[in-house]
Amino acid sequence: MDSENEVRGDGLASAAITTTIIKDSKQKKLDDWLPITASRNAKWWYSAFHNLTAMVGAGILSLPYAMSHMGWGVGVTVMILSWIITLYTLWQMVEMHEMVPGGKRNDRYHELGQKAFGEKLGLWIVVPQQLLVEVGTCIVYMVTGGNSLKKVYETFCPDCKQIRTTYWIMVFASVNFVLAQIPNFNSISAISAGAAVMSLSYSTIAWAASIKKGISKDIDYTVKMKSTSDGVFNFLSALGDVAFAYAGHNVVLEIQATMPSTAEKPSKIPMWRGCVLAYIGVALCYFPVAFIGYYMFGNSLDDNILITLQRPPWLIGIANLFVVIHVVGGYQVFAMPVFDMIETFLVTRLNFSPSTTLRFITRFLYVGITMFIGICVPFFGSLLGFLGGFAFAPTSYYASRICYYYLIF
């Protein structure tokens, strides 16, 4: 009898081990296919490229306008504090990616949320906000890319037939239809590097051209408002614009997931080195554009400093072309985690097989949907202040601090 029980126990143990092996095998196959975990051989400078591309978006061109609604004292304080606070929260996220060197990695933002708040609650806290940020940014980049292409066309061919913005958004989307088929995060490193260089280039053009143009006549630095309620709304919108400018936290764990990690050489070391370099780049982009732009034009700024500048036309045209190249890379960086979520859901919940066909259809539809929304809501960028308060600020400024508190203390 005892021997029968022992045999039965050995059989159950063997079955459990076999089941575990099969599950592990399926999970490894899935990880090798998903865009975030398919390749883990990134270098530290990949982190710098990706973070700079994610952080320095087209929203930088609205920072002088945001300054005009906050004034010198509050504006400078908000800009500097935002840089310091988000650098600190970025460090926290890098540390939390791998709580024990060589141990389990939190490869995605929602995995960190699940570890801190539980399986279900963590998903509900993180995923809606992360999707709002990433999908919202992709839509904004669709509109921005289309508008910038239109400005390039009108600058270099002023006598040519006018083409509606809708068609320019479709042209921009056509590039992303192709690039979206790149299989994983590491594969877009060259695109991300080019986008990072473009962000440094057009931000330099923005502040250098402002200096060249000189201080406006009748310069006025008073906060512009029609009424108290209008002033409050514009101030809150300006805070949202600043929050949008620091949206890169939403992809930082996914970027770190592409790096190799061992107990002796954890991923946080090269990742943090890249983050520091990226944040130096952020400071070199944000502060000169925001402060010099506001100093030169005061409260007469448009919501895009390139519109305020206008001249010389060829330089503004080149700057808009740089914006286009940058938002192409930025779109891919923010879309990769969304692709990862969708493809994970389709395979694990709906039992689709990982395949090139599934990847093609999923990504083609995603780019098409963001293009459609961008065409239908071309003023989507105007909602950034509103979106910034709901999702950009929590995910960049304090969600990571709450997670850090739960996990460390």
N, C-alpha and C positions, 0 to 999 in steps of 0.2 A: 504493500500500500504506500509506504513511504517512498519507495523507488518510483512508483507511478506518479506521485505528486512531484517528485524531483524532476522526472521527465517532462511532466506537464509544465512545471515552472520554467525549466530550461527552454521549452518550446515557446512559451509566452515571451520570455526574455529575448529569445532569438528573433521572434516576430517583431517585437518592439524595436530592436536594433535595426532590423531590415527596413522597417517603416521610417525610422529616423534617417537612415542612409538615403532612402528614396527621396524623402522630403528635402534633405540637404542637397542632393543631386539636382533636384528640380529648382531649388532656390539658387544654386550656383549657376545653373543654365540661364535662369532669369536675370541674375545679376550681370552675367557676361553679355547680356543682350540690351539691358536698359542703358539709357544714355549717361546716367550719372555714375554708374559703377562699372561700366564695360571696360574702361581703361583707367588704371591707377598708376600711371608712370609719369605724371606731370612734374615739371620742374618748379622751383620756387618763383621764377619770373613769370610763369603762367598765371600764378596767383595775382601778381601785380597787374598784368594785362587785363585779366577778367574783372578784377575788382575795380580798376580804373574805368573800364568800359561800362560796368554796371552803375558805378557811382556818378560819374560825370556824364550826365545825359543832356539832352537838349534843354532841360529845365534850367541849366546854368544861364541861358540867355535872358531868363525872366528875373534873375536875382537883383539886378539894379532896379527893376520896377518894384519888386518886393521891398527893397530898401526905401523907396519913395513913399511907401505906406507905413513904414515903421519909424523913419527918421534916423539921424546919425546915432544917437545914444543907444536906443533900443536895437536898431538894425545891426550895428557892429557887435553888440553884446550877444544877440541871438545867433549871428553867424559864427562867432568864435566859440561860444558855448556849445553850439550844435556840433562843431568839428571835434571838440574835446570829448563831449559826451558820447558821440557815436564811435569815436576811436576806442573809447573805453568799453562800450558794449560790444564792439567788434572783437576786441581782445577776449571778452568773456565767451563769446560764441566759439572762437577758435579753441579756447581751453575746453569747452564743453563737448566739442566734437568727439573727443576721446578722453573720457574721464580717467581711465587707467591706460597708460601707454601700452600699446600692443593688444588692448582689450577690444570690446565691442565698440564700433564706431557709429555715431549718429550722423549718417550720411545725408539726411534731409532735415529741413527745419521741422517738419511735422513729427519726425522721429524723436527729436529733442523735446518737443511738446508732450509726446506720449510718455517719455521717460520721466518728465517732471510732473505731469498732471494725471497720468493714467492713459490707458489705451484709447478709450472713447473720448473722454473729456479733452485730452491733448489734441486729438484730431479736430474737434469742434472749435477749439480755441485758435489753433494755428492755421489750418487749411483755408477757411474762408478769407482770412486776412491776407494770407500769402497769395492766394489766387486773385484776389482783388488787386493787389499790387502788381503782380506779374502780368496778368491778362490786361489790366488797365494800362500798364506801361507799354505793352505791345500795341494796343490800340492807339495810344498817344503817338507812338513812334510811326505808326502807319500814316497818321494825319501829318505829323511833322515831316516825314520823308516826302510825302506828296507835295506839301506846301513848299518845301525847300527846293525840290526839283522844278516846280513851277517858277520859283524866283530865279533859279539859275537860267532857265529857258528865256524868261522875260528880260533878264539882265544882258545876256549875250546875243539875244535876237529880238530887240525891242520892236522891230517892224513886222515881225512874223505874226501869223494868225494866232489869236488867243486860244488856249486849250484849257478846258475846265479842270478844276482841281481833282474831280472824280477820276479822270483818266490818269492823272499823275499818281494818284494813290494806287491805281491798278498797276501802273508801271513799277512803282516801288514794291508792290506786293509780288510781282512776277519774279523779282530777284529773290525774295524770301521764300517763294514756293520751291525754288531750286535749292537754296542753302539749307532749308529746313530738313532736307533729306540726309544731311551729314549725320552719321550715326551717333556720335557721342560728344561729350563736352570737350575732351582733349583734342578732338578733330577740328574744332573751330578756333584753336589757339592762334593761328596765323591771322584769321579774320579779326579776332579780338585784339590782337596786337596792333593791326592796322587801324582799328576803331579807336584804340587808346591814343595813338599818335594824332589822329584826326581831332580828337577832343581837345588835346593840348594845343593843336594848331588853330582851330577856330576860336577858342577862348582867347588865345594870344592876339589874334586879329581883332577881336572885339575890344579888348582894352587898349591895344596899341592904336587902333583907328580912332578911339575916343580921345586919346591924348593928342593925336594929330589934328583932330577937328577942333580941339580947344574948348574952353569953358563957354557955355551958351550965354548970350546976352540976357540980362534980366534974370539971372539964375536965382532960383527960389528953392530952399530946402525945407520949407514948412510942409507938414503932412497934408496932402491934398484930400479934402473931403467935402461933400455937399451937405451933410448933416452928421450928427453924432452916430446915428445908426449906420450910416454909410461908412463912416470912419472905422467903426468897430468891425463891420463886415470885411472891409478891405484889409484891416490889420490881421484878422484871423485867416483870411485868404493868403496873405503874405506869409504867415507862419506855415500854412499848408504847402506853399511853394518851396519854402526852405526844407520842410520835411521830405518833400518829393525829391529834392536834390540829394538826399542821403538815403536813397531807397536800396542801396546795394546789399544791405544786410540780408535781404530775402533770398539771396543766392549764395551766401558765403559758405554755408555748410556743404552745399552741393559742389562748390569749387574745391573745398578741402577734401571732399570724397574722392577726387581724381588723383590725389597724391599718395605715394606709397607710405606705409607706416609700419614700424616695428617697435618693440619695447625699447630697443637701444636708440632708434632714430624715429621718434613719433612725428606724425604729420604736422603737428602744431608749430614745429621749429621753422621749416621752410615756408609754411603758410603765413606765419606772422611776419617773416621777413618781407614777403611779397606785399602783405597788407600795409606795412609801414611805408614802403616805397610808393604804393598806390595812394596812400593818404597824403604823402608829401606832394604828389601830383595833384590831388584834390585841392590842397591849399593853394598851389600855384595857379590853379584854374579859377577857383571860386572867389577868393579874396580880391585879386586885381579886377576881375570883371565887375563884381558887386560894388566895390568901393570906388574905383576909378570911374565906372559908368555913372554912378550916382553923383560923384563929385563934379563931373563934367556937365551933366544935364539936369540935375536936380529933380523936381517933381514933374518935369515935362517929358519924361520917358514913356515910350510905348512898352507894351508887355513883352516885346522882343527887341533887344538893344540893336540888332542888325537893321530893324525897320527904322529906328531913330537915326542911325548913322547914314544910311542911304548912299553916301559917297566915300571914296571913289567907287563907282559902280562895279568895276572889274574885281576889286578886292572883296566887296560884299558878295559878289557872285561866287568867287572862290570859297569864301567862308561858308556859304550855303551848300556848296558842293561837298565841303568837308563834313558839314552836318549830316548830309545824306549818307556818306560813307560810314560815319560814326553810328547813326541810328540803325543801319543795316546790321552792324556787329552787335549793337545793344539789343536789338530785337532777338537775335539768336541766343544771347546770354540769358535773357529773361524767359525765353520760350522753352529752353532745355528742361528746366524743372517741371514745367507744365506738361511737356511731352512725357516726362518720366512718370508723373502722376497718372496721366490718362492711360498710358501703356501698361502700367502696373495694374490699374483697375481692370482693364480689359482682359489681361492674362489671368489674374488671380481671382477675380470675382465672376467674370463672364466666360472664363475657360477658353479664351482664344489662344492659339498657339503663337509663340514669338516668331515673327517672320518679317521679311522685308516688305511684303504686301501690306501687312497690318500697319507697319511703321509709315509707309507711304500714304495710305488712306487717312490715318489719324492726323498726320502732320499737314497734309494737304487741306483737310477740312478745317483744322485750327487756323491756318493762315487765311483761308477763305473767310472764316467767320470774323476774324479780327479786321480783315479788309472791309467786309460788308458793314460792320458797325462803324468803322472809321469813315466810310462814305456816307452813311446815314446820319452820323452824329459828328460832323466835322469840327464842332466846337467842343469836343470831348476834352481837349486840353484845358479849357476854361474851368473844368470841374476838378482840376488837380488840387486846388486848395481844399475843396470839400472832401475829396478822397484822401488827401494827406492827413486830415484830422482823424479819419476813421481807421485807416490801415497803415499808411506810411509811417506815421509817428509811433504807433504801438510797436510795430515790428522792428523799427530801427532804434528807438529810444529806450523803451522800458520792458518789452516782452522778454528780452534776453536776461535782463536783470532779475525779473521774477523767476525765470527758469533757474538762473544761477543760485538764487536764494534757496529754492526748493531742493536743488541737487546737492548743494554744499552744506547747508545748515539743516 
